[in-house]
């Protein structure tokens, strides 16, 4: 008997571990409930709900292949080796198959599982699945991991020109095993069900993920390069949650994009080319997790930035979290996050720079808050994005590049459609004042909308001063 250990790969199609297990013989699948670990990782309740809803559909799909889905509990990952060993002994499993995950805790867990199983004569097989390239295979000439995305991307394209990663075939139905599937729980302890409107925004299942992919590549991708920065427009793929949970694979996305661009990487549909670039950004941050493990440990990629004098400003942090900063584009974006479990990518950068530069609050506060609310929360992408915006990370925006939220608002939501959607108290304002409500307006007198909690000009200068006073990288090396 073979065992497929499902993690962030909740699909039947193009699932490397699933296909490999089924080729070797009769197979079972298992999903481990680990609410204690999920809480330690700040996983959002809406994300856990999304996992469970996708598991429901996956259980049905696996049943059509006569593959039972078993549910076991391992509250923390320290309990995983023993839980899997017991399951293997119960069903006389010869080998466990799983797709690689990345991060310090994930690697520690998987190594412990491998060691425990092999001591008992049970094989453990790991596969490349959630990435196009295995970490460690895209390196600089000196053999190190890339720190600059453009250089990483260049090598990725060179490899892709030589040949595309192959999608694996879906397994055929096997003979019945006689093992009954376990019911998938509707919710996990400590993770309350999200509001129904949020759940309806993110239907579960592989078919929904493929539908979104088809809609994007067929109808929206041509304008993606132009439309992706405008939050009031549905100009993005809306696939991030499905990629994060593994309901669809990056290989499926890449092949769909290229099939709609006649196989071209260098010409043709600029929207699709730009989107492929975004897939490679996702790839880049996963490789960083492996090459530079400190970013998995709440550490800045650029060590010298650990000396930044971050402010302890709990009231300002709370105002940012609740969408009550008095800066409309910031507040609208934060309220979108709270209501939908998702935020437009342009706005993720804008609100992150506001928190880390204008408020000079530690990027880790923002990273944690995002993870606790994002349905597409992913350690690599979330950490990479926050450190980019905070100028503490790899390929980071220079510290003197500080987005002005008012300029961003005027540029990407000029008519104020997005602001009006999420800040109805400002809906009556004209296109000029909606971006920066005038303090004398009755709006403030009636407490319908707060006054700005910070002056953008002086706070920008405060951030510049804080970064200018950091030791250089050479000085940092000398000190350490």
C-alpha positions in Angstrom: 0.0 0.0 0.0 1.2 3.5 -0.9 0.3 6.6 1.2 -0.1 10.1 -0.3 0.4 12.8 2.3 -1.5 15.8 1.1 -0.4 19.3 2.2 -0.5 22.4 -0.1 -1.5 20.3 -3.1 -5.2 19.9 -2.9 -5.9 18.7 -6.4 -6.0 15.5 -8.5 -4.7 17.0 -11.8 -0.9 17.6 -12.2 -0.2 16.4 -8.7 3.3 14.8 -8.7 3.1 12.9 -5.5 -0.4 11.5 -6.2 0.6 10.4 -9.7 3.8 8.8 -8.4 2.1 6.9 -5.6 -0.6 5.5 -7.9 1.9 4.3 -10.4 3.5 2.1 -7.7 0.3 0.4 -6.5 -2.9 0.8 -4.4 -2.9 4.1 -2.6 -4.5 5.9 0.3 -4.4 9.6 0.9 -4.1 11.5 4.3 -4.6 15.0 5.4 -3.4 16.1 8.9 -5.4 18.5 11.0 -2.8 20.7 12.8 -4.7 23.7 14.4 -2.0 24.3 16.9 0.6 24.7 14.2 -1.7 26.8 12.0 -2.1 29.2 14.9 1.6 29.3 15.5 2.0 30.2 11.9 -0.7 32.9 12.0 -2.8 31.2 9.4 -6.0 33.0 8.7 -9.4 31.5 9.7 -10.6 32.1 6.1 -7.6 30.2 4.7 -8.2 27.2 7.0 -11.8 27.3 5.9 -10.7 27.4 2.3 -8.5 24.3 2.8 -11.3 22.4 4.4 -13.8 23.3 1.6 -11.3 22.2 -1.0 -10.7 19.0 0.9 -14.4 18.3 0.6 -14.3 18.5 -3.2 -11.0 16.6 -3.3 -12.4 13.8 -1.2 -15.1 13.3 -3.8 -12.7 13.4 -6.7 -10.4 10.9 -5.0 -13.4 8.6 -4.3 -14.0 8.5 -8.1 -10.5 7.0 -8.3 -11.2 4.6 -5.4 -8.6 6.4 -3.3 -9.8 6.9 0.3 -9.1 10.2 2.0 -8.2 9.7 5.7 -8.2 12.6 8.2 -5.8 12.4 11.2 -4.9 14.9 13.9 -1.4 16.1 14.7 -1.9 19.3 16.6 1.7 20.5 16.0 4.2 19.3 13.5 6.3 17.7 16.2 3.4 15.1 16.4 3.4 14.4 12.6 6.1 11.7 12.4 4.3 9.5 15.0 0.8 10.1 13.4 2.0 9.1 10.0 3.9 6.1 11.4 0.8 4.8 13.2 -1.2 5.2 10.0 1.4 3.3 8.0 1.5 0.5 10.4 -2.3 0.3 10.5 -2.6 -0.1 6.8 0.8 -1.8 6.0 2.0 1.1 4.0 5.3 0.5 2.2 6.0 4.1 1.1 4.8 7.6 1.8 4.7 10.2 -1.0 4.6 14.0 -0.5 5.3 17.1 -2.5 8.0 19.4 -1.1 7.2 22.5 0.9 9.6 25.2 1.8 10.5 27.0 5.0 12.5 26.1 8.1 9.6 24.5 10.0 8.5 22.6 7.0 12.0 21.2 6.3 12.4 20.2 9.9 9.1 18.4 9.9 9.8 16.6 6.7 13.2 15.4 7.8 11.8 14.1 11.1 9.1 12.2 9.1 11.7 10.7 6.8 13.9 9.6 9.6 11.0 8.1 11.7 9.6 6.2 8.7 12.9 4.9 7.4 13.9 3.6 10.8 10.8 1.3 10.5 11.6 0.3 6.9 9.0 2.6 5.3 10.2 4.6 2.3 9.6 8.4 2.0 9.6 10.0 -1.4 9.5 13.8 -1.8 8.8 15.5 -5.2 9.1 18.9 -6.8 5.6 20.1 -7.4 4.7 23.7 -6.2 7.6 25.2 -8.1 8.8 25.1 -11.7 12.5 24.8 -10.6 14.0 23.0 -7.6 15.6 25.4 -5.1 19.3 25.1 -5.6 19.1 24.6 -9.4 18.9 28.3 -10.2 22.2 29.8 -8.9 24.7 32.5 -9.6 28.0 31.7 -11.3 29.6 31.6 -7.8 27.1 28.9 -6.7 24.9 31.1 -4.5 21.2 31.9 -4.5 20.2 35.0 -6.4 19.3 38.1 -4.4 18.1 40.2 -7.3 14.9 39.1 -9.1 15.9 40.3 -12.6 19.0 38.1 -12.5 17.0 35.2 -11.2 14.4 35.7 -13.9 17.0 35.7 -16.7 18.3 32.3 -15.7 14.7 31.0 -15.4 13.9 32.1 -18.9 17.1 30.4 -20.2 16.0 27.2 -18.6 12.4 27.5 -19.9 13.6 28.0 -23.4 15.4 24.7 -23.2 12.2 22.9 -22.1 9.0 23.4 -20.1 8.3 21.6 -16.9 6.0 18.7 -17.8 2.5 18.3 -16.3 1.9 14.9 -14.9 -1.0 12.7 -16.0 -3.9 12.2 -13.7 -4.0 8.7 -12.2 -6.5 6.2 -13.4 -9.1 4.6 -11.0 -7.6 1.9 -8.9 -9.4 -1.2 -7.6 -11.3 -0.5 -4.4 -9.1 -0.8 -1.3 -11.9 -1.6 1.2 -10.8 1.3 3.3 -13.5 3.9 4.1 -12.8 7.6 3.7 -13.1 9.8 6.8 -15.6 12.7 6.9 -13.9 16.1 6.3 -14.6 18.4 9.2 -16.6 21.5 8.5 -14.3 23.7 10.7 -11.2 23.4 12.8 -10.9 24.3 16.5 -9.8 27.9 17.0 -10.7 29.0 13.5 -14.2 30.4 13.3 -16.0 30.2 10.0 -15.7 33.4 8.0 -18.7 35.3 6.9 -20.7 33.8 4.1 -20.0 36.7 1.6 -16.3 36.0 2.0 -16.7 32.3 1.3 -18.8 33.0 -1.7 -16.0 35.1 -3.2 -13.7 32.1 -3.1 -15.6 29.0 -4.3 -13.7 25.8 -3.7 -12.5 23.2 -6.1 -10.2 22.4 -9.0 -12.9 23.2 -11.6 -13.3 26.7 -10.1 -9.5 27.2 -10.3 -9.4 26.0 -13.9 -12.4 28.2 -14.7 -10.6 31.3 -13.4 -7.5 30.4 -15.2 -9.4 30.0 -18.5 -11.3 33.2 -18.0 -8.1 35.1 -17.3 -6.0 33.7 -20.1 -8.9 33.9 -22.7 -10.5 37.2 -21.7 -8.4 39.3 -19.3 -4.8 38.6 -19.9 -4.4 40.8 -22.9 -5.0 43.9 -20.8 -3.3 42.6 -17.7 -0.2 44.7 -18.0 -2.3 47.9 -18.1 -5.2 46.9 -15.8 -3.4 45.1 -13.0 -2.5 48.2 -11.1 -6.1 49.6 -10.8 -7.9 48.2 -7.8 -11.4 49.1 -9.0 -10.9 46.9 -12.0 -11.1 43.1 -12.0 -7.8 43.0 -13.9 -5.9 40.2 -12.1 -6.2 36.5 -12.3 -7.7 36.0 -8.8 -5.8 32.7 -8.6 -3.5 33.4 -5.6 -5.6 31.6 -3.1 -5.8 28.5 -5.4 -2.1 28.6 -6.0 -1.3 28.9 -2.3 -3.5 25.9 -1.4 -2.3 23.9 -4.4 -5.7 23.7 -6.0 -4.0 24.6 -9.2 -0.3 24.2 -10.0 2.2 26.8 -11.4 2.8 24.3 -14.3 -0.8 24.4 -15.2 -0.7 28.2 -15.1 2.5 28.4 -17.2 1.2 26.0 -19.9 -2.1 27.9 -20.1 -0.4 31.2 -20.5 2.0 29.9 -23.2 -0.8 28.0 -25.1 -2.6 31.4 -25.4 0.6 33.1 -26.6 1.6 30.5 -29.2 4.4 29.3 -27.0 6.2 32.6 -27.0 8.2 33.9 -24.0 9.6 37.0 -25.7 6.9 38.4 -27.8 3.1 38.4 -28.4 0.6 39.1 -25.7 2.3 41.5 -23.3 -0.3 40.8 -20.6 0.5 37.1 -20.5 4.3 37.8 -20.5 3.8 40.1 -17.6 1.8 37.5 -15.8 4.4 34.8 -16.3 6.8 37.3 -14.7 4.5 37.3 -11.7 4.7 33.5 -11.5 8.5 33.8 -11.4 8.3 36.4 -8.6 6.4 33.7 -6.6 9.1 31.2 -7.6 11.9 33.7 -6.5 10.6 34.1 -3.0 10.2 30.4 -2.5 13.9 29.9 -3.5 14.8 32.7 -1.0 13.2 30.7 1.8 15.6 27.9 1.1 18.7 29.9 0.3 18.4 32.3 3.2 16.6 30.5 6.1 16.7 33.5 8.4 13.7 35.0 6.6 11.6 32.1 7.9 12.7 33.1 11.4 11.3 36.7 11.6 14.7 38.1 10.6 15.4 40.8 8.0 17.1 39.7 4.9 19.4 42.7 5.0 21.0 42.2 8.5 22.0 45.9 8.9 18.3 46.9 8.9 17.8 45.0 12.2 19.1 48.2 13.7 16.2 50.3 12.5 14.6 52.3 15.3 11.0 51.0 14.8 8.4 52.9 16.7 6.1 51.3 19.3 2.9 53.0 18.4 0.0 50.7 19.3 -2.7 53.2 18.6 -1.4 54.0 15.1 -1.0 50.3 14.4 -4.6 49.6 15.4 -5.8 52.5 13.3 -4.0 51.0 10.3 -5.3 47.5 11.1 -8.9 48.7 11.2 -8.8 51.1 8.2 -9.1 54.2 10.3 -5.9 56.1 9.4 -7.6 59.1 7.7 -5.8 58.3 4.4 -8.7 57.0 2.2 -6.7 54.7 -0.1 -5.0 53.1 2.9 -8.3 52.6 4.8 -10.2 51.3 1.7 -7.5 48.7 1.1 -7.4 47.5 4.7 -11.2 47.2 4.8 -11.1 45.2 1.6 -8.7 42.8 3.3 -10.9 42.5 6.4 -14.0 41.8 4.3 -12.7 39.6 1.6 -9.5 37.9 2.9 -7.6 39.5 -0.1 -6.1 42.8 -1.1 -5.1 44.1 -4.5 -1.4 43.7 -5.1 -0.7 47.4 -5.8 -2.4 48.2 -2.6 -0.4 45.6 -0.6 2.7 47.7 -1.5 1.0 51.0 -0.7 -0.3 50.0 2.7 3.0 48.2 3.6 5.1 51.3 2.7 2.7 53.5 4.7 3.1 51.3 7.8 6.8 50.8 7.6 7.9 54.3 6.3 5.2 56.8 7.3 4.4 55.2 10.6 7.9 53.6 11.0 6.3 50.5 12.5 8.1 47.2 12.2 7.3 45.3 9.0 6.8 42.1 11.1 3.7 43.7 12.6 2.2 44.1 9.1 3.4 40.7 7.9 1.7 39.0 10.9 -1.5 40.9 10.4 -1.7 40.0 6.7 -1.1 36.3 7.4 -3.9 36.4 10.0 -6.4 37.7 7.4 -5.2 36.6 3.9 -7.0 33.7 2.3 -3.9 33.5 0.0 -1.4 33.9 2.9 1.9 32.3 1.9 5.1 32.7 4.0 7.4 33.3 1.0 5.3 35.8 -0.9 4.0 37.6 2.2 7.5 37.9 3.7 9.1 38.8 0.4 6.5 41.5 -0.3 6.7 43.0 3.2 10.5 43.1 3.2 10.5 44.6 -0.3 8.3 47.4 0.8 10.1 48.0 4.1 13.5 48.1 2.2 14.8 45.3 4.5 14.6 42.5 2.0 16.1 41.0 -1.1 15.8 43.1 -4.2 14.2 45.7 -2.0 13.0 49.1 -3.0 15.7 51.6 -2.0 14.9 53.2 1.3 14.5 56.6 -0.3 11.7 55.2 -2.6 8.6 55.8 -0.4 5.2 55.6 -2.0 3.1 58.7 -1.4 -0.4 57.2 -0.8 -2.2 60.3 -2.1 -0.2 60.2 -5.4 -0.9 56.4 -5.7 -4.6 57.0 -5.0 -4.8 59.7 -7.7 -2.8 57.6 -10.2 -4.6 54.3 -9.8 -8.1 55.2 -8.5 -8.5 58.7 -10.0 -12.3 58.7 -10.1 -12.4 57.2 -6.5 -14.4 54.2 -7.5 -12.4 51.8 -5.2 -12.5 54.3 -2.3 -16.3 54.7 -2.6 -16.8 51.0 -2.6 -15.0 50.4 0.7 -15.5 53.8 2.4 -19.2 54.6 1.9 -18.9 57.6 4.3 -16.9 59.3 1.6 -19.1 58.4 -1.3 -20.6 61.9 -1.7 -17.2 63.6 -2.1 -16.0 64.7 -5.6 -13.1 63.2 -7.4 -10.6 65.7 -6.0 -11.6 65.6 -2.3 -12.2 61.9 -2.0 -8.5 61.2 -2.0 -7.7 63.7 0.7 -10.8 65.0 2.5 -10.5 68.6 3.6 -10.3 68.9 7.4 -12.9 71.7 7.5 -15.5 69.4 6.0 -18.5 68.3 8.1 -17.2 64.8 7.6 -14.8 65.2 10.5 -17.2 67.2 12.7 -19.6 64.3 12.7 -16.9 61.7 13.2 -17.9 59.9 10.1 -14.3 59.7 9.0 -11.1 60.2 11.1 -8.5 62.9 10.4 -5.1 61.7 9.2 -3.1 60.1 12.0 0.2 61.3 10.5 1.6 64.0 8.3 2.9 62.4 5.1 5.7 64.9 4.6 7.3 65.0 8.0 6.8 61.2 8.5 8.6 60.6 5.2 11.5 62.6 6.3 11.6 60.7 9.6 11.9 57.4 7.7 14.6 58.8 5.5 16.6 59.9 8.6 16.1 56.5 10.2 17.5 54.6 7.2 20.4 57.1 6.6 21.7 56.4 10.1 21.9 52.7 9.5 25.4 51.1 9.3 26.5 50.1 5.8 26.6 46.5 4.9 30.4 46.6 5.2 30.1 48.1 8.7 27.6 45.5 9.6 30.0 42.7 8.6 32.8 44.3 10.6 30.6 44.4 13.7 29.4 40.8 13.4 
